């Protein structure tokens, strides 16, 4: 289970625990109080805007990030 902790570097709120509940911890912290010293896996970056989550190639075009391997 993940839980909120205070960052020893910046003093803002971050997470600790298993890493499977990070989004839940993130949603409980006020905007502007999230530590940026550590990644927030599974949480979309609001600063990225409406296109967040879409991978782009060098030309700026959307590209697929999934791969199918047949064994």
N, CA, C and O of each residue as an XYZ file, in Angstrom:
284
protein
N       0.839     -1.172      0.000
C       0.000      0.000      0.000
C       0.888      1.241      0.000
O       1.930      1.256      0.655
N       0.489      2.269     -0.721
C       1.242      3.515     -0.777
C       0.654      4.539      0.183
O      -0.530      4.495      0.517
N       1.503      5.457      0.616
C       1.067      6.474      1.562
C       1.885      7.744      1.354
O       2.966      7.714      0.767
N       1.351      8.857      1.843
C       1.970     10.161      1.699
C       3.082     10.353      2.725
O       2.925     10.014      3.898
N       4.212     10.905      2.266
C       5.323     11.244      3.153
C       5.883     12.602      2.738
O       5.600     13.087      1.643
N       6.668     13.206      3.607
C       7.310     14.483      3.321
C       8.679     14.219      2.709
O       9.456     13.423      3.236
N       8.974     14.889      1.593
C      10.268     14.740      0.929
C      11.355     15.379      1.787
O      11.197     16.509      2.249
N      12.443     14.671      1.998
C      13.556     15.181      2.780
C      14.379     16.217      2.038
O      15.188     16.915      2.650
N      14.187     16.331      0.720
C      14.946     17.282     -0.084
C      14.222     18.616     -0.235
O      14.787     19.671      0.054
N      12.956     18.566     -0.694
C      12.220     19.804     -0.982
C      11.156     20.139      0.059
O      10.675     21.271      0.104
N      10.784     19.175      0.893
C       9.788     19.416      1.930
C       8.347     19.287      1.480
O       7.430     19.427      2.288
N       8.135     19.019      0.186
C       6.769     18.837     -0.318
C       6.341     17.388     -0.129
O       7.122     16.552      0.326
N       5.099     17.105     -0.480
C       4.554     15.760     -0.287
C       4.926     14.836     -1.434
O       4.865     15.226     -2.600
N       5.309     13.616     -1.102
C       5.618     12.580     -2.076
C       5.001     11.281     -1.576
O       4.173     11.298     -0.665
N       5.394     10.168     -2.158
C       4.797      8.888     -1.792
C       5.864      7.892     -1.373
O       7.044      8.033     -1.694
N       5.414      6.888     -0.653
C       6.252      5.750     -0.284
C       5.356      4.523     -0.311
O       4.136      4.640     -0.202
N       5.946      3.369     -0.453
C       5.177      2.131     -0.455
C       5.451      1.285     -1.674
O       6.530      1.346     -2.263
N       4.465      0.496     -2.047
C       4.630     -0.516     -3.090
C       4.658      0.044     -4.512
O       5.204     -0.599     -5.409
N       4.083      1.226     -4.740
C       4.058      1.812     -6.074
C       2.801      1.520     -6.866
O       2.655      2.006     -7.988
N       1.891      0.742     -6.310
C       0.671      0.381     -7.032
C      -0.495      1.326     -6.738
O      -1.541      1.231     -7.379
N      -0.326      2.232     -5.781
C      -1.418      3.124     -5.382
C      -0.990      4.584     -5.442
O      -1.556      5.425     -4.743
N      -0.001      4.891     -6.267
C       0.560      6.234     -6.343
C      -0.490      7.256     -6.773
O      -0.530      8.359     -6.228
N      -1.335      6.911     -7.734
C      -2.363      7.848     -8.211
C      -3.308      8.250     -7.086
O      -3.746      9.399     -7.026
N      -3.621      7.327     -6.208
C      -4.496      7.613     -5.074
C      -3.840      8.617     -4.127
O      -4.499      9.541     -3.652
N      -2.563      8.442     -3.854
C      -1.836      9.372     -2.986
C      -1.770     10.744     -3.656
O      -1.988     11.767     -3.006
N      -1.470     10.765     -4.957
C      -1.356     12.016     -5.709
C      -2.648     12.824     -5.626
O      -2.609     14.044     -5.467
N      -3.782     12.156     -5.732
C      -5.073     12.853     -5.723
C      -5.411     13.454     -4.360
O      -6.264     14.337     -4.277
N      -4.768     13.002     -3.308
C      -5.035     13.505     -1.959
C      -4.176     14.714     -1.593
O      -4.360     15.301     -0.526
N      -3.244     15.090     -2.464
C      -2.330     16.197     -2.189
C      -2.778     17.422     -2.979
O      -3.110     17.317     -4.159
N      -2.788     18.584     -2.323
C      -3.211     19.830     -2.964
C      -2.290     20.193     -4.128
O      -1.093     19.910     -4.091
N      -2.858     20.822     -5.165
C      -2.066     21.272     -6.306
C      -0.943     22.183     -5.832
O      -1.146     23.031     -4.963
N       0.238     22.006     -6.405
C       1.393     22.803     -6.045
C       2.177     22.258     -4.866
O       3.233     22.793     -4.526
N       1.681     21.206     -4.240
C       2.353     20.630     -3.078
C       2.982     19.272     -3.380
O       3.449     18.589     -2.468
N       2.997     18.873     -4.665
C       3.580     17.592     -5.063
C       5.089     17.723     -5.249
O       5.555     18.619     -5.953
N       5.830     16.856     -4.636
C       7.278     16.802     -4.789
C       7.618     16.421     -6.232
O       6.976     15.548     -6.816
N       8.631     17.082     -6.801
C       9.083     16.757     -8.152
C      10.434     16.038     -8.128
O      11.020     15.785     -9.181
N      10.922     15.713     -6.945
C      12.219     15.039     -6.809
C      12.142     13.568     -7.202
O      13.159     12.957     -7.530
N      10.961     13.008     -7.171
C      10.748     11.590     -7.451
C       9.590     11.453     -8.435
O       8.644     12.239     -8.395
N       9.661     10.471     -9.303
C       8.604     10.241    -10.290
C       7.306      9.802     -9.617
O       7.316      9.225     -8.530
N       6.192     10.085    -10.286
C       4.862      9.665     -9.834
C       4.329      8.677    -10.874
O       3.534      9.070    -11.728
N       4.742      7.402    -10.829
C       4.312      6.431    -11.845
C       2.803      6.262    -11.877
O       2.154      6.115    -10.841
N       2.254      6.286    -13.092
C       0.815      6.110    -13.256
C       0.019      7.386    -13.146
O      -1.209      7.354    -13.218
N       0.703      8.530    -12.971
C       0.024      9.819    -12.856
C       0.387     10.657    -14.076
O       1.566     10.871    -14.358
N      -0.639     11.137    -14.806
C      -0.409     11.969    -15.978
C       0.042     13.353    -15.543
O      -0.484     13.905    -14.576
N       1.007     13.913    -16.247
C       1.518     15.248    -15.955
C       0.548     16.284    -16.498
O       0.350     16.364    -17.710
N      -0.063     17.082    -15.623
C      -1.026     18.101    -16.042
C      -0.382     19.146    -16.938
O      -1.063     19.718    -17.790
N       0.896     19.411    -16.774
C       1.586     20.422    -17.568
C       1.732     19.999    -19.026
O       1.970     20.841    -19.891
N       1.593     18.710    -19.305
C       1.745     18.216    -20.673
C       0.569     18.604    -21.551
O       0.695     18.593    -22.776
N      -0.569     18.947    -20.964
C      -1.719     19.402    -21.730
C      -2.582     18.275    -22.239
O      -2.496     17.139    -21.772
N      -3.425     18.611    -23.214
C      -4.428     17.670    -23.718
C      -3.818     16.464    -24.409
O      -4.449     15.408    -24.463
N      -2.611     16.592    -24.939
C      -1.992     15.489    -25.660
C      -1.239     14.529    -24.766
O      -0.520     13.660    -25.259
N      -1.388     14.666    -23.484
C      -0.656     13.803    -22.553
C      -0.997     12.344    -22.788
O      -2.157     11.985    -22.988
N       0.022     11.518    -22.762
C      -0.189     10.093    -22.913
C      -0.005      9.603    -24.333
O       0.124      8.399    -24.557
N       0.011     10.505    -25.294
C       0.189     10.108    -26.679
C       1.664     10.215    -27.040
O       2.255     11.289    -26.927
N       2.249      9.129    -27.464
C       3.652      9.129    -27.851
C       3.802      9.794    -29.208
O       2.947      9.637    -30.079
N       4.890     10.538    -29.389
C       5.141     11.169    -30.675
C       6.535     10.802    -31.141
O       7.426     10.532    -30.336
N       6.713     10.796    -32.470
C       8.024     10.505    -33.016
C       8.775     11.817    -33.252
O       8.294     12.878    -32.852
N       9.940     11.763    -33.891
C      10.765     12.945    -34.107
C      10.060     13.999    -34.954
O      10.357     15.187    -34.824
N       9.144     13.597    -35.808
C       8.414     14.533    -36.659
C       7.194     15.106    -35.948
O       6.477     15.925    -36.522
N       6.949     14.689    -34.711
C       5.815     15.198    -33.956
C       4.515     14.474    -34.238
O       3.451     14.911    -33.802
N       4.593     13.377    -34.959
C       3.396     12.613    -35.280
C       3.190     11.514    -34.246
O       4.149     10.983    -33.687
N       1.927     11.182    -34.001
C       1.605     10.140    -33.027
C       2.177      8.804    -33.486
O       2.115      8.459    -34.666
N       2.724      8.075    -32.552
C       3.253      6.756    -32.864
C       2.730      5.760    -31.844
O       2.380      6.127    -30.723
N       2.682      4.528    -32.234
C       2.192      3.484    -31.347
C       3.291      3.076    -30.383
O       4.442      2.893    -30.780
N       2.931      2.934    -29.116
C       3.929      2.527    -28.136
C       3.764      1.070    -27.733
O       4.497      0.572    -26.879
N       2.810      0.391    -28.342
C       2.603     -1.007    -27.996
C       3.308     -1.910    -29.001
O       3.467     -1.560    -30.170
N       3.721     -3.065    -28.527
C       4.436     -4.020    -29.358
C       3.825     -5.390    -29.135
O       3.522     -5.766    -28.002
N       3.647     -6.125    -30.198
C       3.116     -7.479    -30.096
C       4.200     -8.439    -30.577
O       4.681     -8.321    -31.704
N       4.574     -9.365    -29.745
C       5.582    -10.351    -30.095
C       4.946    -11.732    -30.086
O       4.342    -12.136    -29.092
N       5.080    -12.447    -31.180
C       4.540    -13.798    -31.276
C       5.681    -14.773    -31.038
O       6.696    -14.748    -31.733
N       5.498    -15.614    -30.062
C       6.552    -16.568    -29.712
C       6.372    -17.873    -30.414
O       7.174    -18.789    -30.231
